[in-house]
């Protein structure tokens, strides 16, 4: 998809990913609030970091595809 329709589709895909990142951040805050020990904090933070790395990788690929004029992948 080239042209403005492709860019619009890519931007919508990025917006969906930003919403997913926001939900994950809220879940992380709720998980931290519910922790009872320092080891629980490490477990929650490790899982959160892994998910964030994956999401930012998908976001980066989507932005590159938009900039290159290629069809944005479905996220």
N, CA, C and O atoms as CSV, one atom per row, in Angstrom:
chain,resi,resn,atom,element,x,y,z
A,1,UNK,N,N,0.843,-1.184,0.000
A,1,UNK,CA,C,0.000,0.000,0.000
A,1,UNK,C,C,0.878,1.233,0.000
A,1,UNK,O,O,1.657,1.442,0.929
A,2,UNK,N,N,0.763,2.031,-1.004
A,2,UNK,CA,C,1.536,3.260,-1.073
A,2,UNK,C,C,0.602,4.443,-0.916
A,2,UNK,O,O,-0.619,4.315,-1.002
A,3,UNK,N,N,1.201,5.586,-0.688
A,3,UNK,CA,C,0.413,6.807,-0.610
A,3,UNK,C,C,-0.205,7.016,0.761
A,3,UNK,O,O,0.162,6.361,1.736
A,4,UNK,N,N,-1.142,7.936,0.810
A,4,UNK,CA,C,-1.710,8.320,2.096
A,4,UNK,C,C,-2.481,7.197,2.783
A,4,UNK,O,O,-2.499,7.127,4.012
A,5,UNK,N,N,-3.115,6.321,2.013
A,5,UNK,CA,C,-3.866,5.233,2.648
A,5,UNK,C,C,-2.941,4.281,3.390
A,5,UNK,O,O,-3.280,3.788,4.465
A,6,UNK,N,N,-1.784,4.029,2.819
A,6,UNK,CA,C,-0.814,3.179,3.498
A,6,UNK,C,C,-0.288,3.819,4.767
A,6,UNK,O,O,-0.113,3.155,5.789
A,7,UNK,N,N,-0.036,5.119,4.689
A,7,UNK,CA,C,0.445,5.829,5.881
A,7,UNK,C,C,-0.615,5.856,6.972
A,7,UNK,O,O,-0.306,5.696,8.153
A,8,UNK,N,N,-1.869,6.061,6.569
A,8,UNK,CA,C,-2.952,6.087,7.552
A,8,UNK,C,C,-3.088,4.727,8.222
A,8,UNK,O,O,-3.261,4.650,9.438
A,9,UNK,N,N,-3.012,3.666,7.449
A,9,UNK,CA,C,-3.092,2.322,8.026
A,9,UNK,C,C,-1.927,2.072,8.982
A,9,UNK,O,O,-2.097,1.460,10.036
A,10,UNK,N,N,-0.754,2.548,8.603
A,10,UNK,CA,C,0.404,2.379,9.476
A,10,UNK,C,C,0.276,3.168,10.764
A,10,UNK,O,O,0.653,2.688,11.834
A,11,UNK,N,N,-0.253,4.372,10.664
A,11,UNK,CA,C,-0.433,5.193,11.865
A,11,UNK,C,C,-1.466,4.558,12.785
A,11,UNK,O,O,-1.299,4.565,14.005
A,12,UNK,N,N,-2.534,4.007,12.208
A,12,UNK,CA,C,-3.534,3.330,13.025
A,12,UNK,C,C,-2.935,2.118,13.731
A,12,UNK,O,O,-3.273,1.833,14.880
A,13,UNK,N,N,-2.050,1.409,13.046
A,13,UNK,CA,C,-1.378,0.268,13.667
A,13,UNK,C,C,-0.494,0.735,14.821
A,13,UNK,O,O,-0.443,0.089,15.867
A,14,UNK,N,N,0.198,1.853,14.631
A,14,UNK,CA,C,1.037,2.396,15.702
A,14,UNK,C,C,0.185,2.846,16.885
A,14,UNK,O,O,0.566,2.643,18.037
A,15,UNK,N,N,-0.964,3.456,16.607
A,15,UNK,CA,C,-1.844,3.885,17.691
A,15,UNK,C,C,-2.336,2.692,18.496
A,15,UNK,O,O,-2.425,2.762,19.722
A,16,UNK,N,N,-2.653,1.605,17.817
A,16,UNK,CA,C,-3.087,0.396,18.518
A,16,UNK,C,C,-1.965,-0.131,19.411
A,16,UNK,O,O,-2.211,-0.582,20.529
A,17,UNK,N,N,-0.744,-0.069,18.910
A,17,UNK,CA,C,0.387,-0.529,19.709
A,17,UNK,C,C,0.633,0.391,20.900
A,17,UNK,O,O,0.969,-0.084,21.985
A,18,UNK,N,N,0.471,1.705,20.714
A,18,UNK,CA,C,0.608,2.626,21.846
A,18,UNK,C,C,-0.435,2.329,22.920
A,18,UNK,O,O,-0.139,2.419,24.111
A,19,UNK,N,N,-1.647,1.979,22.510
A,19,UNK,CA,C,-2.678,1.615,23.481
A,19,UNK,C,C,-2.293,0.341,24.239
A,19,UNK,O,O,-2.529,0.233,25.442
A,20,UNK,N,N,-1.702,-0.615,23.529
A,20,UNK,CA,C,-1.247,-1.844,24.171
A,20,UNK,C,C,-0.132,-1.543,25.179
A,20,UNK,O,O,-0.104,-2.114,26.269
A,21,UNK,N,N,0.776,-0.650,24.810
A,21,UNK,CA,C,1.858,-0.261,25.718
A,21,UNK,C,C,1.278,0.421,26.951
A,21,UNK,O,O,1.727,0.164,28.068
A,22,UNK,N,N,0.286,1.288,26.761
A,22,UNK,CA,C,-0.342,1.985,27.879
A,22,UNK,C,C,-1.013,0.995,28.824
A,22,UNK,O,O,-0.868,1.100,30.041
A,23,UNK,N,N,-1.752,0.029,28.262
A,23,UNK,CA,C,-2.394,-0.989,29.107
A,23,UNK,C,C,-1.357,-1.778,29.887
A,23,UNK,O,O,-1.550,-2.077,31.065
A,24,UNK,N,N,-0.251,-2.116,29.223
A,24,UNK,CA,C,0.800,-2.873,29.899
A,24,UNK,C,C,1.422,-2.054,31.025
A,24,UNK,O,O,1.734,-2.598,32.085
A,25,UNK,N,N,1.606,-0.753,30.807
A,25,UNK,CA,C,2.142,0.103,31.865
A,25,UNK,C,C,1.205,0.148,33.064
A,25,UNK,O,O,1.660,0.106,34.207
A,26,UNK,N,N,-0.095,0.233,32.816
A,26,UNK,CA,C,-1.066,0.243,33.913
A,26,UNK,C,C,-1.076,-1.091,34.654
A,26,UNK,O,O,-1.167,-1.123,35.881
A,27,UNK,N,N,-0.983,-2.188,33.910
A,27,UNK,CA,C,-0.914,-3.501,34.552
A,27,UNK,C,C,0.345,-3.630,35.398
A,27,UNK,O,O,0.317,-4.221,36.477
A,28,UNK,N,N,1.445,-3.078,34.907
A,28,UNK,CA,C,2.697,-3.106,35.664
A,28,UNK,C,C,2.553,-2.342,36.973
A,28,UNK,O,O,2.995,-2.812,38.022
A,29,UNK,N,N,1.936,-1.165,36.914
A,29,UNK,CA,C,1.739,-0.378,38.132
A,29,UNK,C,C,0.853,-1.122,39.126
A,29,UNK,O,O,1.119,-1.113,40.328
A,30,UNK,N,N,-0.196,-1.762,38.627
A,30,UNK,CA,C,-1.078,-2.525,39.518
A,30,UNK,C,C,-0.347,-3.722,40.118
A,30,UNK,O,O,-0.547,-4.056,41.286
A,31,UNK,N,N,0.495,-4.363,39.321
A,31,UNK,CA,C,1.260,-5.515,39.827
A,31,UNK,C,C,2.256,-5.079,40.892
A,31,UNK,O,O,2.443,-5.769,41.895
A,32,UNK,N,N,2.891,-3.936,40.674
A,32,UNK,CA,C,3.827,-3.436,41.686
A,32,UNK,C,C,3.105,-3.096,42.981
A,32,UNK,O,O,3.627,-3.331,44.071
A,33,UNK,N,N,1.909,-2.545,42.858
A,33,UNK,CA,C,1.142,-2.187,44.055
A,33,UNK,C,C,0.740,-3.427,44.848
A,33,UNK,O,O,0.548,-3.350,46.061
A,34,UNK,N,N,0.612,-4.566,44.173
A,34,UNK,CA,C,0.164,-5.784,44.833
A,34,UNK,C,C,1.323,-6.659,45.327
A,34,UNK,O,O,1.083,-7.707,45.927
A,35,UNK,N,N,2.562,-6.251,45.087
A,35,UNK,CA,C,3.695,-7.083,45.493
A,35,UNK,C,C,3.879,-7.050,46.995
A,35,UNK,O,O,3.588,-6.056,47.660
A,36,UNK,N,N,4.369,-8.163,47.512
A,36,UNK,CA,C,4.567,-8.299,48.960
A,36,UNK,C,C,6.028,-8.478,49.360
A,36,UNK,O,O,6.374,-8.317,50.530
A,37,UNK,N,N,6.880,-8.806,48.406
A,37,UNK,CA,C,8.287,-9.024,48.769
A,37,UNK,C,C,9.190,-8.472,47.671
A,37,UNK,O,O,8.748,-8.277,46.539
A,38,UNK,N,N,10.441,-8.222,48.002
A,38,UNK,CA,C,11.385,-7.720,47.000
A,38,UNK,C,C,11.578,-8.685,45.820
A,38,UNK,O,O,11.805,-8.243,44.694
A,39,UNK,N,N,11.493,-9.976,46.067
A,39,UNK,CA,C,11.637,-10.932,44.974
A,39,UNK,C,C,10.460,-10.839,44.010
A,39,UNK,O,O,10.624,-11.031,42.805
A,40,UNK,N,N,9.283,-10.548,44.534
A,40,UNK,CA,C,8.126,-10.349,43.659
A,40,UNK,C,C,8.337,-9.141,42.750
A,40,UNK,O,O,7.947,-9.161,41.583
A,41,UNK,N,N,8.951,-8.096,43.286
A,41,UNK,CA,C,9.217,-6.898,42.489
A,41,UNK,C,C,10.149,-7.234,41.326
A,41,UNK,O,O,9.930,-6.781,40.203
A,42,UNK,N,N,11.184,-8.023,41.593
A,42,UNK,CA,C,12.105,-8.419,40.527
A,42,UNK,C,C,11.392,-9.242,39.457
A,42,UNK,O,O,11.626,-9.050,38.264
A,43,UNK,N,N,10.529,-10.152,39.882
A,43,UNK,CA,C,9.796,-10.983,38.934
A,43,UNK,C,C,8.884,-10.131,38.060
A,43,UNK,O,O,8.858,-10.302,36.841
A,44,UNK,N,N,8.141,-9.218,38.668
A,44,UNK,CA,C,7.222,-8.353,37.923
A,44,UNK,C,C,8.006,-7.458,36.963
A,44,UNK,O,O,7.613,-7.296,35.808
A,45,UNK,N,N,9.102,-6.882,37.430
A,45,UNK,CA,C,9.894,-5.977,36.592
A,45,UNK,C,C,10.539,-6.715,35.421
A,45,UNK,O,O,10.627,-6.168,34.322
A,46,UNK,N,N,10.989,-7.944,35.640
A,46,UNK,CA,C,11.602,-8.725,34.572
A,46,UNK,C,C,10.592,-9.060,33.483
A,46,UNK,O,O,10.890,-8.932,32.296
A,47,UNK,N,N,9.405,-9.485,33.883
A,47,UNK,CA,C,8.361,-9.797,32.903
A,47,UNK,C,C,7.951,-8.540,32.133
A,47,UNK,O,O,7.761,-8.582,30.918
A,48,UNK,N,N,7.819,-7.431,32.848
A,48,UNK,CA,C,7.438,-6.172,32.216
A,48,UNK,C,C,8.487,-5.742,31.194
A,48,UNK,O,O,8.144,-5.337,30.083
A,49,UNK,N,N,9.749,-5.828,31.563
A,49,UNK,CA,C,10.827,-5.416,30.658
A,49,UNK,C,C,10.822,-6.261,29.379
A,49,UNK,O,O,11.012,-5.733,28.283
A,50,UNK,N,N,10.607,-7.564,29.522
A,50,UNK,CA,C,10.556,-8.433,28.345
A,50,UNK,C,C,9.421,-8.064,27.410
A,50,UNK,O,O,9.600,-8.042,26.192
A,51,UNK,N,N,8.251,-7.775,27.970
A,51,UNK,CA,C,7.114,-7.378,27.136
A,51,UNK,C,C,7.375,-6.040,26.464
A,51,UNK,O,O,7.035,-5.861,25.295
A,52,UNK,N,N,7.971,-5.103,27.180
A,52,UNK,CA,C,8.248,-3.782,26.613
A,52,UNK,C,C,9.234,-3.873,25.456
A,52,UNK,O,O,9.060,-3.197,24.443
A,53,UNK,N,N,10.252,-4.690,25.592
A,53,UNK,CA,C,11.234,-4.855,24.512
A,53,UNK,C,C,10.544,-5.374,23.248
A,53,UNK,O,O,10.804,-4.887,22.148
A,54,UNK,N,N,9.675,-6.354,23.413
A,54,UNK,CA,C,8.945,-6.894,22.268
A,54,UNK,C,C,8.033,-5.860,21.620
A,54,UNK,O,O,7.978,-5.754,20.395
A,55,UNK,N,N,7.314,-5.095,22.446
A,55,UNK,CA,C,6.395,-4.096,21.907
A,55,UNK,C,C,7.132,-2.968,21.202
A,55,UNK,O,O,6.702,-2.519,20.139
A,56,UNK,N,N,8.236,-2.504,21.778
A,56,UNK,CA,C,8.994,-1.434,21.127
A,56,UNK,C,C,9.659,-1.927,19.842
A,56,UNK,O,O,9.841,-1.151,18.904
A,57,UNK,N,N,10.015,-3.188,19.793
A,57,UNK,CA,C,10.538,-3.748,18.553
A,57,UNK,C,C,9.489,-3.751,17.455
A,57,UNK,O,O,9.778,-3.394,16.313
A,58,UNK,N,N,8.264,-4.154,17.801
A,58,UNK,CA,C,7.172,-4.125,16.818
A,58,UNK,C,C,6.866,-2.701,16.394
A,58,UNK,O,O,6.602,-2.451,15.218
A,59,UNK,N,N,6.897,-1.760,17.334
A,59,UNK,CA,C,6.641,-0.359,17.001
A,59,UNK,C,C,7.716,0.165,16.054
A,59,UNK,O,O,7.407,0.869,15.092
A,60,UNK,N,N,8.957,-0.167,16.316
A,60,UNK,CA,C,10.053,0.285,15.452
A,60,UNK,C,C,9.887,-0.248,14.037
A,60,UNK,O,O,10.085,0.489,13.071
A,61,UNK,N,N,9.526,-1.518,13.907
A,61,UNK,CA,C,9.324,-2.099,12.576
A,61,UNK,C,C,8.170,-1.407,11.853
A,61,UNK,O,O,8.250,-1.157,10.650
A,62,UNK,N,N,7.100,-1.099,12.584
A,62,UNK,CA,C,5.956,-0.422,11.964
A,62,UNK,C,C,6.347,0.969,11.476
A,62,UNK,O,O,5.944,1.375,10.386
A,63,UNK,N,N,7.122,1.701,12.263
A,63,UNK,CA,C,7.548,3.044,11.875
A,63,UNK,C,C,8.468,2.979,10.658
A,63,UNK,O,O,8.348,3.803,9.751
A,64,UNK,N,N,9.368,2.025,10.627
A,64,UNK,CA,C,10.258,1.867,9.479
A,64,UNK,C,C,9.448,1.558,8.226
A,64,UNK,O,O,9.732,2.093,7.154
A,65,UNK,N,N,8.445,0.699,8.356
A,65,UNK,CA,C,7.611,0.373,7.194
A,65,UNK,C,C,6.842,1.588,6.703
A,65,UNK,O,O,6.705,1.783,5.495
A,66,UNK,N,N,6.339,2.407,7.616
A,66,UNK,CA,C,5.640,3.628,7.205
A,66,UNK,C,C,6.595,4.557,6.477
A,66,UNK,O,O,6.251,5.095,5.425
A,67,UNK,N,N,7.790,4.754,7.022
A,67,UNK,CA,C,8.768,5.663,6.433
A,67,UNK,C,C,9.216,5.171,5.057
A,67,UNK,O,O,9.497,5.973,4.166
A,68,UNK,N,N,9.282,3.846,4.889
A,68,UNK,CA,C,9.728,3.284,3.622
A,68,UNK,C,C,8.587,3.180,2.611
A,68,UNK,O,O,8.816,2.833,1.452
A,69,UNK,N,N,7.368,3.477,3.039
A,69,UNK,CA,C,6.235,3.406,2.138
A,69,UNK,C,C,5.694,2.018,1.930
A,69,UNK,O,O,4.895,1.788,1.023
A,70,UNK,N,N,6.124,1.080,2.766
A,70,UNK,CA,C,5.611,-0.286,2.670
A,70,UNK,C,C,4.363,-0.431,3.519
A,70,UNK,O,O,4.064,0.412,4.365
A,71,UNK,N,N,3.644,-1.511,3.278
A,71,UNK,CA,C,2.449,-1.771,4.063
A,71,UNK,C,C,2.855,-2.098,5.495
A,71,UNK,O,O,3.739,-2.922,5.733
A,72,UNK,N,N,2.202,-1.445,6.436
A,72,UNK,CA,C,2.477,-1.704,7.849
A,72,UNK,C,C,1.925,-3.075,8.203
A,72,UNK,O,O,0.824,-3.431,7.784
A,73,UNK,N,N,2.689,-3.850,8.976
A,73,UNK,CA,C,2.192,-5.179,9.374
A,73,UNK,C,C,1.037,-5.032,10.353
A,73,UNK,O,O,0.933,-4.036,11.069
A,74,UNK,N,N,0.186,-6.023,10.372
A,74,UNK,CA,C,-0.888,-5.997,11.360
A,74,UNK,C,C,-0.297,-6.307,12.712
A,74,UNK,O,O,0.442,-7.276,12.884
A,75,UNK,N,N,-0.633,-5.472,13.659
A,75,UNK,CA,C,-0.039,-5.601,14.990
A,75,UNK,C,C,-0.985,-6.315,15.908
A,75,UNK,O,O,-0.668,-6.524,17.079
